[in-house]
């Protein structure tokens, strides 16, 4: 079954997807936690609050992003090989969403 176009767009570039302001704030924060965790400041958390997220939701967003990053870094650091069918050269996230 083919996935909706908006899901494919999220995989390609979430910034170009039609998203609610709260979703954009959440994804911007998650991306910053992933790419520049040392640069996260109170202003980033305040932006989540301004988008409507409470303390528990902000904690969840941070925890999910950080845990995902932790697991990936552990696997990469230990040289864990991807399972068959998930080879980096062969894996296209957009194609995976179509199945």
PyMOL commands that set and color helices and strands:
alter all, ss='L'
color gray80, all
select helices_A, chain A and resi 5-16+21-35+37-39+42-50+55-77+93-98
alter helices_A, ss='H'
color red, helices_A
deselect
rebuild
show_as cartoon
